[in-house]
Amino acid sequence: MKLLSTRVYSGRNIYSHWPVVRADVNLGKYVDIPTCDIENFNERLLSMLPGLKKHKCSKGYINGFYERLERGTYLAHVMEHMALEIQNILGYDVKFGKTRYLRDDTVYFMVFSYINEVVGLESAKLAFDIIDGLLNNKEIDINERLFYIQTKANENELGPSTSAIVEEAQKRKIPTMRIGENSIVQLGYGKYHKKIQATMTDRTSCMSVDIACDKELTNYILRAHGLPVPEGKVVTTLDEAIVEAEKLGLPVVVKPYNGNQGKGVSLNLSSKLEIGRAFKIAKQYSDRILIEKFVDGKHYRIAVVGNEVIAASERIAAHIIGNGINTIKELIDIENRNPLRGEGHQKPLTKIKIDDVMLLILDKVKMNLTSIPKDGEIVYLRENDNLSTGGIAIDVTDEVHPNNIKLALRAAQIIGLDVAGIDITAKDISKSIVENDGVIIEVNACPGIRMHHYPSKGQPRNVAKAIVDLLFPPGVKHSIPVISVTGTNGKTTTTRMIAKILRSNNMTVGMTSTGGIYINDDLIVQGDTTGPRSAEVILMDKNIDVAILETARGGIVNKGLGYDLADVGLITNIGDDHIGIDSINTLEDMADVKSLIVEAVKPDGYSIINGDDIYAERIAKRARGNIIYFSQNPDNKLIVQHKYNGKKAVYLKENIIYIFNGEKELPVINIENIPATFGGALEHNIENSLAAVAVSYGIGIDTTIISKGLSEFHTDVTNNLGRFNVFEVADFKVIIDYGHNIAGYSRVLSGLKKMKINKLIGVIGVPGDRTDISILKVGELSGKSFDQVYIKEDKDLRDRKPGEVAELLRKGCMLGKLTDQQITIELDEKEALIKAMENAKAGDTIIVFYEDYQPLYDAIKDFKAKLTSDVINEIPAVVGKV
């Protein structure tokens, strides 16, 4: 048994609409051996993971999986449930999983949901290792492995503040996207998006953050504005600290001048010895140390968001309560077993850590870790009250004096923070600190909000919601329209048509395609950019008014979607391409995979479906939002029924594209006025035009703008690079097209037959990852359609041997009735085109189905330059595949 691979799907995917891990496993000799036939397997497994007994499995009730184990089930299925149970043990509530056969009789894959990516991946590995250990009598220390996973998870986990804000954004249907592996998260898409890191927003001034982090400067500025602050000074040596403490008068506070979370802070120091120990501790966090006059009182945190105080908490330092029996160390251990306490920020409270600061505090009261406090005696283990050092919080929002509210708001405004945590020391927050000897201790630029969401006592306060409302006030847009385009053929042309239309509407368009990532006319990333990472590039751009995302099969299958929900999802068609790859073995499989695009559509969005496609009804059953069918036939049954039901449709009637808006027909454009159709000869570009009209209408573009965009869309190097680009070369033509499957070839050749042509010459090739039968079919069609054929191969052979694809194409051409004299094999694509041009006669048309565009363009330009002084207009260099 071998674990072959693991893969993470962080967004919507073909298995589910939430994140999953996929693991592929080769069961080897265990493929047909059920668990009940493996000696003591079930007993040993359940002793290690007893929670498996509660799994429902397909039975739908508790103990359902246990029954399957007792009756006998197979190891891949067991591994799926183990991966879920391991996550459950670590505190993640996940339930979804499924296991399916993959290939080679013994290889299966399983998918299961996760919340923390690291935990999901590591749970799969641990599940496999446990099974391997049980089968081969290897010892597995589960507790050690669980601790390792939890440690890694903590490094990967979003903090509680960030998580709370993300959760609130998602409640408002605002899409969220984690950027990198840190805690920066994007809320919304395109020009409207905002970024956060914990409670810091992209509205927050960098200078304001710097001021807040400089405690001395903050103190100076607040004092200058008349706000009550403690006296203090920054020092760099212990001697300076002692001198300054004597000037201020004991007791004093010692803390790092730019610290956070209460790290290195010591309060109420009344001797040189205490100051010296505190100074040494603070030096671990900063070279500059702040000495402040100690102010007696309770410690409060006021949360300011925008121009409003949202919450206030009294913070109480970490402490234990004696029972007359246990030592302080034992009482700390008991408290740390509280299920509300965790490592770092993973839970509402943080575990209490033993360190030098704690030992100093205990020493001040003549105690140590072995001391046994009296029954009911409170022993404080920290003088700072941060939750991150084990403190607790009590909500006092409703008790804050109005003047204190004004002072907190003013402090945040003076420093320039949109979100701030104002730390106040006062005897009673319900009285004005001006009249009560209280002070503002600090202004925090990135305040934690865990204490307000999970107070130990009092009412929780939703500060995260206030922050989301600050960034996106009700009624304000948070996302641009997102259009996702997939299908077997026509994706790129249709994507470019839509972009042309929307640009005619004065919109800044971000587009991903097989030709690269574009912002309007600017190519910002070259290459095939049809996967989720490319989609994220567009959605992260602040300049974009609308995103048009060509979404290819490979990205859907292997990585899922790079966005949450689209406003419009389009499936152009389903054809015979990539069958047999990635476990997609039938056209029905392909239709189901592509359907993810229309499943992930907003409730008020549009799913655009080709009514002429045989899988239209299958796709429609999975579609979300409102369906718009398009068809080249006004009598298409789906169109007729849709119109009868008062729903939208787009169709061709008497050479005019019409929109039915639910009540009446709206003429858009005569196809003869769409240059890309070549007067209606290229039916596939009629289909693409219909799809583009449907999409554009779905996002509210006026028909006059749609007509304008299509009337200016040519199949040239400017509008549609690599799609039926026609070049006049001497007295014959060369056409470059990206047809790479039987449907692509058929559509182009069907159009060419309607044009006035002398001899038709093909420079043909097919990617090597197509099936033998698909390659033979392309060859046979070419043999029936061309007068002369030049066979070439892609440079990327895709695991084929040199000449293997060419030989299959040659056999296919002969099946199509071409003779050896009509077939030339020249494996180099550029050389094949050159030979075709050298042998072309007046009136001939050469069409080359390319892999690499730029060398072919250069060959045409060079060939023509030898024959005439005319120079073809230059185009930008295109490197690699498009």
N, C-alpha and C positions, 0 to 999 in steps of 0.2 A: 504493500500500500504506500502510495507516494502523494504528497501535497504538491501539485504541479504549479499552481499560481494563485495569487490573490489580487483582486482588483476592486477599487473603490468607485462607486457612483455617488457623487455628492449632491446631485440634483435629480430632477425627474428622469426616469429611465424606463426601459422596456419591461422591467420587472415590477416596478411600483412607482408611485408618485412621491416617494420619500427616499432618503438616502439608504443605500444598501451596500453590503460587501458581497462580492462574488468570489467563491473559492472553487477551484477545479481540482479534483482528486482522482487518482487512478487506484481503483480498489484491488487490482491485480487478482490474486487467487481467491480473495474474499468476496468477489463480485456476486457470487451466488450462495454465499454462506450467511444465513440469518443469524442474528445475535443469540437466539436461543440455542443454536448449535455450537456456539463457542463457549468452551467450558468456563463456568463461573464469570462470564463477561458481564452479564446484567447485574449480578450481585456486587461485583467489585466497582462497576460504574456508579451504581446508585449509592454505594457507601461513600464515594468521592463527591458526587453531585446529587445529594438527596432531593434537591429542589426539582429535579426532572420528573419526579412523581406527580407534580402538580400541573405539568404541561398538558394542554388539551389536545394538541395535534389536530388531525382532520376529524377526530371524533366529536370535537366541539364541547367536551366537558372535561372537568378536572379528572386526572388519572388516565385520560385518553391515550397519552403517549406511553404511559406505563403498561397499559394493556397491549399496545403494539410491541413493546419490548418483550413482554412475556410470551406473546404469540410468535414473535420473531420478526424483526425488521432488519434493514440493511445498513451498513456502516455509514454511508454517505448521509442517509436520513438522520442517523444518530448524531453525527457530527454537526449537522445543522442545529438540532435542538441543544446540543452542548454549547455551541457558540452563543446561543441566546441566553442560556442559563448562566454562563460565565458573566455575561454583561449584567444580568439580573442581580447576581451576587455583588457586583461592584456598584449597584445602585442605579442602574439604567433600565428603565421600564420599556423593554422591547419585546415584541411578540411575533412579528411577521417573518416567515421563512418558507422556502420551498426548495425541493431537490429534484433534479431532472437528469435523465440520461443525456450524455453529450456525444460521445463517439467511441470507436474502436472497441466496442463491447464492454470495456471495463472502466471507461472514463465517465464520471458524473460531475455535474456542477451543482452547487448550492448557493442560494442567495438568502441573506438575512439582513434585517434592518439594524441600524446603529444610530446612536446619538453623538458619541464621541468617536471620531474616525480612528484614532489610535487604539481605543478599546475594541472597536469592531475588528480591526485587522489582527490585533494580538489575541483576541478571543478565538478567532479561526485557527491560529497557529497552536494555541494551547489545547484546543479541542482535538486537533490532529495528534499532538504529542501525547495526550492522555490515551487516546485510542491505540497509538503505536506502542505506548508503554504497556497497556493491558495485553496486547497481542504478543509482545516480545519480552514480557516480564522485566520491564525497565521501571525504575523508581522515578516518580514525578512528584516533586514538592509543590503541591498546588498552592499552598499559602505563600510560598516564596514567589511563585510566578504571578499570583494575584497582586502581591505587593509591588512587584516590578511593573505590572500593567497600570496599576493605580498611580504610581509615581510618574510614568510616562504620560498618563492621561492628564495629570495635573498641569504638566508643562504645556499641553495642547489645548486645555479647556479655556473657553472664554471666561473672563472674570464675572462675578455676580452682577456688577453694574452693567457691563456690556450685555450680558445675557438678558437682563431685565428689560433693557431698551430694545433689544432685538425682538423679544417676545411681544412687547407692546406694539412695535412696528408691524409685526406679522398679524396681530389682531386687527389692525387697520388696513390689512391687505397691501401693505407697503413691502415690496420685495427687498430682501436683504442679501448681501453678498460679502463674505469674509475675504479680505484682501491679504494674501500671504498667510503666514502661519502665526502672526501676532494677533493683537486684539483690535486691529483696525477693521471696521465693518462699514460697508456702504449701504445706505438706506435709499431706495429708489433707483431710477435709471436715468442716464443721459443728462440733459441740461438741468434737470430738477433735483438730482441726487444730492445727498449730504453724506458726510463721513463722520464717524464717531470713533473715539478710542476711550473706552470706559465712559466717563461722563464728560469728556472733553469733546467738543464739536468742531467742525471746520469753520464755524463762525468765531471761534475763540481766538483772540489776538495772541500771537506768539510773544509779543512784548508783555502783554498782561500776564501770561503764564510765567515768564521770566521774573517779573516783579513779585508775583505771589510766591515763587520758589525762593526768593531772596527775603528771608524773614526780617532782616535788619531794614531793608529798603521798604518793605511793606509797613513795618512799624513806623518808619519815618514819614511815609506818605499819609498814613491814617492820622498820625499825630498832627501833621501840618493842617489837616482838614478838620481838626477839632474832635476827633473820635477818641474815646478812652482806650488807651493801650498801655501795657506794662513798660516800665523803664528797662533799658537793657543796652548791651554793647557786644559787638563781635570781637573775639580775641583769637590769638593763634598759639599762645603758650600758657602753661599752667600758672606761671607767675602772674601773667596778665589777668588770668581768670580770677585768681585770689584777690588781687588788687581791686579789680572791678567789683567783685562780690562785696568787699568791705565798703566800697563807695556806696553801693546800692543799699547795703544793710541786709543782714541775714534774716530769714532764709532766702535762698535763690533757686533758680532753675538753670540747669545746664542742658543744652541740646545742640545737635548739628544745625548750622545756620540754614542749610538747604535740605533738611531731611524730610521724610514723609512716613506716614503710618505709625508715628510715635516711636520710630526706631532710634535708639540711643538717647532717649529723653529721660532725665532724672529730675524729680521735683522735690521741693521742700528740703533743701540741703542746708544744714545749720553748722557745719564745721569744715575746716580746711581738709581734713581727712576724707569726708564725704565728697567734697568738691573735687579732690584729686582723683578719687575712684570714678566719679561721674565723668570727669574730663577725659579720662582714659577710655571709657566706654564710648563717649561721643566721638572721639578721634577715629574710631573704627569706621565712621560713616562720612566724616568730613574733616578737612584740615582747618576749617574755620569754625569756631565754636561760639554760640550765642549764650551770653550770661544775662538772665533776666531776673528782675525782682519777683519773688514768689507772691502770688495773689491767692489768698485762701478762698475757697468756695467750691461749688459744684461745677462740673464741666458739661457744657452743652454744645451741640452742633446744630446749626440752623442751615437748612438747605434752601438756597436761592436759585430759582430758574427764571430767567428773563427778569421781569420786574415784579416778581411775586415770591413770597416765602411759602414754600410747599410743605415743609415738615420741620420739626424740631425734636431733638432727642437729648435726654440726659444720659451721659455716658458714665458708666461705672467701671472702674478698673477691675482687672482680673483678680479674683479672690476665691478663697475657700472658707467654708464654715466648719469649725471644729466639732468633734463629737466626743472628745475626751478619750478616744481609743486609738485612732489612726494618726500617723505622722503627717506632716505637711506634704511630704513626697507621696505618700499613699493617698491622701485626699486629692491631690492633683491628678493622680492616675485614675481615681474613681470619677472625678469630674470629666476627664477627657474621654471616658467611655460613654458620656452623654451622646445619644445619636444625633443631636443637633450640632455637635462639634465635629469639625473635620480639619483636614490639612489646608492651609492657605485660605482661599476664599470659596472652597467647594461647597460649604454648608452655611447655614445662618450664623453659626458661631465658629470661632477658630479654637483649636486646641491650645492649651496653655503650655508654653515652652519654658524650660528651666535654663536660665542663662545668667551672666554676670550681673545684669540689672536686677534680676530677682534676688540674687544673693545679697546685693548691696541693700536692697529694701528690707529684707529679713534681718540683716545685721543691724540696721538702724533701730529695730524694735527688739533687739537681743534675742533673735530666733534664727533657726536654720532648718534645713530640710528634714532633720530628724526630730524636730520639736513636735510635741503633741499638744495642739490647741485645746482649750477647754470646750466643753459642750456648749454650742451656740456662739462661740467666739469667732468673729470675722477677722480673717488675716488677709490683708491686701498684698498681692504679689507683684503689682505694678502701681506706679503713681500716675502714669499716663493711662488714659481710658480708651485707647483705640481697640476696636474689635479685632484688628489684626494681631494684637498681642494678648488676646483672650478676654477682652472686656465684654460687657453687655450693654444694651441700650434700652431705655424706657421712653416711650413716646410722650412728649409734653407739648405737642403742637398747639393745642387749644389753650395752653397756659401762658404763652409768650406775651409779654406786655407790649402794647402797640408801639411804644417808643423803641423797644428793642427790635421790633420788626423794621422800623424805619432805619435804625442804625445798621442792621444787617444788609438791607437793600442798598444803603448808601455806601457801605464798605465794598460791596461787590461792584457797584457802579464806578467808584473811584479807581479801583484797580482795573476795571474794564472787562470783567468776566460775565459771560452770559449764563454760565452755570458755576456756582460757587458754594463752598462749605465754609460757613463763618463759625469759628470756634470762640466761644465765650466762657469765661469763668466768672461766676457770680454766686452769691449766696442763695438767690431766688430769682429764677427767670421771669416770674410773674410780676416782678417789680423792675422799674427802669434801672438799668445798670449805671446810668449817670448819677442817680441818687442813691445807689446801693453799693458803691465801691467795686463795681464789676468792670471787666476789661475785655476787649477783643484780643484774643491771644494770637490767632492766625487767620489768614484768608487762604483757603485751599482751592487751587485751580482745577483739580480733577477729583472732586470729593466722592468717596464711596457712598453708595446709597443702600447698601445691605442693611444697615441699622434701621433705616426708615421702613424698608419693606418687611423686615423680620424682627420687630422689636421683641425683647424678652417680656415686655409688659406694655399694654396699651394698644392703640389702634394702628394697624399698618397704614403707611402713606405711600401712594403710588407716585414716586418721584420720576420714575422712568416714563410714565405716561405724560407727565408735564414736559419732559425733555423732548419727547416725540412731537407733542403739540407745539412746542416752541419752534422746532425745525420745520414742521408741516402743520401750520394752523388749519383747522377744519375748512375745507373748501379749496385749499391750495394744492396744486398738482404736485405729485411726487414722482411721476414716471412719464416718460415719453411713450408714444405708441410703438409697440414691438410687433414686427411682421416676420413670421417664420415660413420659409419656403422649402419644400422637399418634393421628391418625386424621382422617377427613374430618368426621365429626359426633360429638358427644357428649364431646369432649375435656374441656371445661370442667366440665360436670356430673359426669363420672366423677372428675375430679381433686378436685372438692369433696366428692364422696361418700367417696373414699378418705381425704381429710383429716378428715372427720367421724368416720370409723371409728377412725382412728389417735389422734385427740384423745380418743375414748372410752377409749382404752388409756393415757390420761394421758401422752401424748407431746407435746412441743412441736414443732409442725409448721411447716415453712417451705414455702410454696407459691407457684409462679408460675402465672399464668393470664391469659386475655384480660381479666380484671377487675382485674389488678394483682398486686403482690407482697404476700403476707400472711405474718405470723408469728402463728399462731393466728388470733384475730379482728382483729388490728391490721393495717390497710392501711398499708404503709410506702412503697409507690410506686404511683401510679395509672397507669392506661392498659393498653394491650396489652403484656404483659410475658412473651412466650412465646419469646424468643430467648436466645442463649447468654450475653449480658451479664447478663440477669436471673437466669439459673441461677447465675451466679457470685456474685451478691449473696447468694443463699440459702446457697450452699456456703461462703461466707466468714464466715457468722454463727456466733458461739460459743454461741448459745442453742439451736441447732436439734438436735433428736433425730432428725428424719427429713426428707428433702427430697422434695417431690412437684413435678415439673417438667412443666407443660404445654408441649409442644414442637411448635411449629407448622411447617407446610411452609416458610413464608418463611425462617425462621431456619435450618432444615436446609439449604435450597438455597443461600442466600446467605452463610451464615456458619459452618455446621457445628454441632457440639455444644459446649455450654459445660461439659461434664464429660467424664471419661474413660470409665468403664464404669459402667453402672447395675446395681443389684441386681435390679430388675424393669423390664422394658420392655413397654409395652402399646400395641397398635394396635387402636383401637376398630372401625374399618371403613375401607373404601376406596370413595369415591363420586365422582360427577361434579361436581367443584368445582376451580377454578383450572386447569382443563385449557387448554392453549394458552399458559400463562404460564411463563417461565423454562425453556423447552425441554421442558416436561412436556406431551406432546401426546396421550398415551393413558392409560387407567386402569392399564395395565401399568407405564408409566413412573412413575405416582403410587405404585403399590404398591412399586416398587423404591426410590423415594426414601424413603418412610415406613419401609421395612425397615431403614434405618440404625439405628433405635431398638432393634430386636431383634438386630441384628448387634453392637451395642455393649453387650452384657450379659455380666456376669462368668460364668466357667465354672460356678460353683455357683449362679448366679442363675436367674431365670425370665423366659422370653418368653411373654407373654400374647397369644393370638391368637383372634380371633373366628371360630369354626368355621362360622358361618353365612355368612361373607363368601366371595364366589366366588374371592377371591385368597388365601384362607387357606393353601392348600398351596404356592403360589408364595412367600409370605412365610416359611412354615415352613422352606423349603429354605435360607434365608439366616439363620435364627435361631440364636442361640447360647444356651448354658445349657440349662435344662430347659424344655420347652414345656408350658404349661397351655392347653388349648382351653376356650372357653366357648361355650355355645349355648342357644337357647331351645327346642331340640328334643332330648330325651334319645336319640332314635334317629339323630341326626346321625352320618354315617358316620365322621367324624373322632373324635367322642366315643366311639363304640362301639369303634373300633380302639384308641384311646388307653387305654381302660379294659382292653381285652383284653391290652394290653401292660404292664399294671400301672403306668400313668402317671397323673398327676393331671389332673382335669377338673372343670369347673363347669357345671351345666346346670339347666334348669327342668323339673320333672316334677310334674304335677298341682298346679300353682300354687305349688310349693315349690322354692326354690333349694337344690340339693344340691352338696356337694363330694365328689368321689371321690378319696380320699387314696392311691390305689394298691392298696388292699385292700378298702375298704368305703365305702358311702355315708354321708355326714354331713349331716343336714338343717340348714339354716341359718335360713331365714326364709320365711314365706308372703308372696308378693308383695303380697297385699292389706294386709299390715301395713307396707308401705313407702309412706309418704305420697306420695312422688314419682311413683309409678306410677298414682295416682288409681284405686285398686282394680283395677289391672291394665289400665286403658284405654290408658295411654301406653306402648306397646310399646318405644319407644326408651329409656325410663327403666328398663324391665325389662332391656334389653340393657346399659345403663349400670350397673345394679345387679349384674348377673352379672360384668361386667368388674371392678367394684370389689371384689367378693367374691374373685375369682381373685387380684387383686393383693395384697389384705390377707392372704389365706392364704399367698401366696408369700413374704411376709416374716415369717410365723410368728404372725399374730394369731389368737387363739382364736375359735371360731365364735360364742360367746356375746357377745363384744365386737363382732364383725362385725354380728350381728343387732341389737344395741343401737344401733350407729351408724346403720344403715340405717333403723331404726324411728323415729329422731328426725330424719331428713333430709326436710325439706319443700321444695317449690319456691316458697319465699317470698323476700323481700328479704334475709332474714338468712342463709339457707342457700345459696340458689342465685339470686342477683340476676341478673335478665334472662333467666332460663330458665323459661318457662311460669309467670310470676307472675300470679296471678289477683286481680283487684280487684272487689269488689261496688260498683257505682256506681248509686245509685237502684235501679231494678228491672231493670237489665241488668248484664252482666259485661263487663269489659275484661281481656284477657290480653296480656301483653307477652312476646315471645319473640325469640330471636336467630336464627331460621331465616333463612339467607341463600343457600341453594342448593336445588336441586330435591329432594334427599333430606331436607333439613331441613324444608322445607314439607310434603313428603309424610308424614313421620313425625308431625308435629304435627296435620295435618288428619285423618290416620287415627285418632288418639286422640280428636279432637273428635267424629268421627262416632259414637263409642261412647257419648258423653255426651248427656244429655237437653237439647236446644237448640231454641229457636224458630227464629229466623233467624241465619245465620252471616255476619258482616260482616268483610271483610278490609281491612286497611290494609297494602298490600304495596309492596315495593321490593327491588331487587337491586343489589349493588355493580357499578359500571360496568366493572370489569376482567373480568367474566364474558363468555363468547362470546355472540353474538347468539342462537344456537340455544338456549343454556342459559337466557337471559332469556325467550325465547319459550316454552320448556317450563314455566317457573315461571308465566308468565301463563296458559298453557293449563290447567294444573292448578288455578290459582286460579279460572278461569272455570267449571271443572267443579264446584268445591267450595263456592264462596261464593254467597250470594244477592245480595250487594252488595259492590262493591269500590271502595276509594279508593286511587288510585295516587300514590305519593310518590317522591321521589328522595333519595339520600344527598347531603349537602353536599359530600363529597369525590367529585367526578364521575369521578375516575380516568381523565382524558383523554377523557371523553365530552363531547358538547355538551349544554347544558341541554335537558331534554325528550326526549333521544334514548332513554334507557332507558325512560322512561315510555311512549313511543310503542310500543316493542317489547312492553312488558307489556300495553298496551291491545290490540294485535293478538293477542297470545296469549290474553287473556281472551275475545276474540270468537271465537277458534278453539274455546274451551271452552264456547261457546254463551251467553255473557252478551251483553246488548244494550247499546247506548249509554246507555240510561236507567239501567242497573245499574252503570255505570262513571263514576266521578268522578276527574278528574285534579287533584290539589292537590300541587304539588311539595314544599312545605314539610311536613316530617314531623309536626311538632306541630299545624299547622293541619289537616292531613288527619285526625288523630285527633279533634280538636275537632269537625270537621264530622260525623264518624262518630257521635260521642256525641250531638250535637244531633239527629240523625235516628234514633237507636236507639229501639226500642219495647220494652215489657215482655217479658222472657224472651229477648231477643236476646243474642248473644255477639259481641263485637268482639275480633278478634285483630290486633295490630299487630306486624309484623316490623321491629324497630327498627335504627337506626344509633346514635342518641344517647339513652341511657336517661333521664337526669335530666329533660330538658324534658318528656318524656311523663309521667313520674311527677308532675311539677308540674302538668301540664294536668289529670290525673285528680283530683288533690287540689283544685285550684281549681274544677273543674266540680262536684265533689261538694259543696264548701262552699257553692256557690250554691243547692243543692237541699236541703241538710239541715244541721243543726247538728253532726252527727257529724263528727269529724275523724279521718282516717286516721293511724295511728301514724307518727311521723316516722322517716325513715331517713337515714343519713349522706349528705351531698351527694356526688354522683358526677359528676365532670367529664370530658367527652370520651367517647370510645368505651369500651365495656366488652365 
